[in-house]
Amino acid sequence: MTIFSRIISGELPSYKIAENEKFFAFLDINPLVEGHTLVIPKQEIDKFFDMPDSLLSEILVFAKPIAAAIEKAFPCNRCAISVVGIEVPHAHMHMVPLNSPDDLNFTRKKLTPSPEQLKAAQEKILRYLNH
């Protein structure tokens, strides 16, 4: 069971953004920038492009309102997506508020926000997602 499956099951805590029967979205606890969100399929699939075509297209539709909420919640030019998938063997998509290409630099030191900062970021996104 991957760490992401443990988050989905509630065994591990998360700052949940959205969920449906197929997908789960939550804040990255070591984000590149504030508001960095992960979107994952509930089904454990190692590589992003190993997802069946239906899931591959549906994950983008699931993520679309989250991207709009991120763009409203954080000052950015757009919400970027990135698929890296090296650290956790569970398909996932990074959604990152983007102001420069460096905001997607996964080799730089990540942020270490406090639980209060993560909760505040979660609430900002949810405020726009639920309206």
Kinemage of the C-alpha trace (Angstrom):
@kinemage 1
@onewidth
@group {chain A} dominant
@subgroup {mainchain}
@vectorlist {calphas} color= white
{ca met a 1} P 0.000 0.000 0.000
{ca thr a 2} L 1.521 3.342 -1.028
{ca ile a 3} L 1.598 6.392 1.215
{ca phe a 4} L -1.063 7.895 -1.070
{ca ser a 5} L -3.368 4.898 -0.561
{ca arg a 6} L -2.886 5.317 3.182
{ca ile a 7} L -3.921 8.979 2.830
{ca ile a 8} L -7.010 8.033 0.792
{ca ser a 9} L -8.058 5.457 3.401
{ca gly a 10} L -7.684 8.010 6.199
{ca glu a 11} L -4.884 6.043 7.851
{ca leu a 12} L -2.643 9.083 7.352
{ca pro a 13} L -3.898 12.667 7.688
{ca ser a 14} L -4.039 15.079 4.784
{ca tyr a 15} L -5.240 18.539 3.852
{ca lys a 16} L -7.969 17.328 1.505
{ca ile a 17} L -9.083 19.605 -1.317
{ca ala a 18} L -11.529 17.364 -3.211
{ca glu a 19} L -12.618 13.769 -3.599
{ca asn a 20} L -14.956 11.672 -5.687
{ca glu a 21} L -15.301 7.940 -6.283
{ca lys a 22} L -12.195 7.829 -8.526
{ca phe a 23} L -9.865 10.636 -7.432
{ca phe a 24} L -8.482 12.397 -4.387
{ca ala a 25} L -6.794 15.829 -4.229
{ca phe a 26} L -4.790 17.142 -1.283
{ca leu a 27} L -2.083 19.649 -0.467
{ca asp a 28} L 1.544 18.641 -0.851
{ca ile a 29} L 2.973 19.011 2.680
{ca asn a 30} L 6.384 19.928 1.220
{ca pro a 31} L 5.259 22.196 -1.600
{ca leu a 32} L 7.278 23.952 -4.263
{ca val a 33} L 5.087 27.021 -3.634
{ca glu a 34} L 2.081 27.710 -1.414
{ca gly a 35} L -1.027 26.013 -2.788
{ca his a 36} L 0.838 23.091 -4.439
{ca thr a 37} L -1.781 20.332 -4.686
{ca leu a 38} L -1.568 16.673 -5.657
{ca val a 39} L -4.282 14.871 -7.608
{ca ile a 40} L -4.250 11.083 -7.555
{ca pro a 41} L -6.406 8.217 -8.731
{ca lys a 42} L -7.770 6.132 -5.880
{ca gln a 43} L -6.717 3.022 -7.756
{ca glu a 44} L -3.039 2.237 -7.169
{ca ile a 45} L -1.345 2.596 -10.531
{ca asp a 46} L 2.410 3.175 -10.534
{ca lys a 47} L 2.922 5.289 -13.658
{ca phe a 48} L 0.671 8.153 -14.722
{ca phe a 49} L 0.428 7.050 -18.336
{ca asp a 50} L -0.378 3.473 -17.309
{ca met a 51} L -3.799 4.708 -16.231
{ca pro a 52} L -6.608 3.481 -18.490
{ca asp a 53} L -7.658 6.092 -21.056
{ca ser a 54} L -10.892 6.794 -19.197
{ca leu a 55} L -9.051 7.642 -15.944
{ca leu a 56} L -6.420 9.621 -17.803
{ca ser a 57} L -9.019 11.938 -19.302
{ca glu a 58} L -11.213 12.035 -16.194
{ca ile a 59} L -8.358 13.134 -13.927
{ca leu a 60} L -8.059 16.360 -15.934
{ca val a 61} L -11.798 17.003 -15.728
{ca phe a 62} L -11.656 16.359 -11.958
{ca ala a 63} L -8.688 18.764 -11.634
{ca lys a 64} L -10.185 21.590 -13.717
{ca pro a 65} L -12.252 23.296 -10.947
{ca ile a 66} L -9.356 22.813 -8.524
{ca ala a 67} L -7.064 24.670 -10.938
{ca ala a 68} L -9.552 27.549 -11.145
{ca ala a 69} L -9.750 27.704 -7.345
{ca ile a 70} L -5.942 27.666 -7.007
{ca glu a 71} L -5.660 30.548 -9.486
{ca lys a 72} L -8.157 32.589 -7.453
{ca ala a 73} L -6.667 31.660 -4.067
{ca phe a 74} L -3.019 32.480 -4.816
{ca pro a 75} L -1.505 35.299 -6.856
{ca cys a 76} L -0.220 33.525 -9.947
{ca asn a 77} L -0.239 33.701 -13.725
{ca arg a 78} L -1.802 30.237 -13.986
{ca cys a 79} L -2.085 26.848 -12.369
{ca ala a 80} L 0.504 24.580 -13.957
{ca ile a 81} L 0.466 20.812 -13.959
{ca ser a 82} L 3.425 18.474 -13.840
{ca val a 83} L 3.763 14.720 -13.855
{ca val a 84} L 7.001 13.523 -12.326
{ca gly a 85} L 6.121 10.421 -10.300
{ca ile a 86} L 9.535 9.494 -8.970
{ca glu a 87} L 9.099 9.723 -5.189
{ca val a 88} L 5.860 7.721 -4.750
{ca pro a 89} L 4.952 4.700 -6.928
{ca his a 90} L 1.356 5.874 -7.285
{ca ala a 91} L 0.298 7.952 -10.290
{ca his a 92} L -0.071 11.601 -9.378
{ca met a 93} L -0.297 15.032 -10.913
{ca his a 94} L 1.168 18.155 -9.321
{ca met a 95} L -0.916 21.341 -9.570
{ca val a 96} L 1.246 24.371 -8.844
{ca pro a 97} L 0.454 28.106 -8.783
{ca leu a 98} L 2.902 29.355 -11.412
{ca asn a 99} L 4.545 32.740 -11.828
{ca ser a 100} L 7.801 31.593 -13.423
{ca pro a 101} L 9.175 28.354 -14.858
{ca asp a 102} L 11.298 28.014 -11.720
{ca asp a 103} L 8.112 27.433 -9.706
{ca leu a 104} L 8.133 23.924 -11.243
{ca asn a 105} L 11.767 23.225 -10.352
{ca phe a 106} L 11.581 19.958 -8.410
{ca thr a 107} L 15.335 19.981 -7.734
{ca arg a 108} L 15.247 23.047 -5.502
{ca lys a 109} L 14.598 22.933 -1.772
{ca lys a 110} L 10.917 22.522 -1.001
{ca leu a 111} L 8.996 24.618 1.518
{ca thr a 112} L 8.255 23.304 5.015
{ca pro a 113} L 5.025 25.051 6.011
{ca ser a 114} L 3.569 24.676 9.473
{ca pro a 115} L 0.283 22.833 9.988
{ca glu a 116} L -1.366 26.251 10.435
{ca gln a 117} L 0.012 27.466 7.101
{ca leu a 118} L -1.182 24.304 5.358
{ca lys a 119} L -4.640 24.639 6.910
{ca ala a 120} L -4.791 28.283 5.745
{ca ala a 121} L -3.786 27.281 2.186
{ca gln a 122} L -6.413 24.516 2.223
{ca glu a 123} L -9.098 26.957 3.365
{ca lys a 124} L -8.145 29.465 0.639
{ca ile a 125} L -8.568 26.854 -2.097
{ca leu a 126} L -11.772 25.444 -0.604
{ca arg a 127} L -13.284 28.941 -0.353
{ca tyr a 128} L -13.119 29.264 -4.154
{ca leu a 129} L -13.765 25.605 -4.947
{ca asn a 130} L -17.039 25.542 -3.069
{ca his a 131} L -18.463 28.648 -4.763
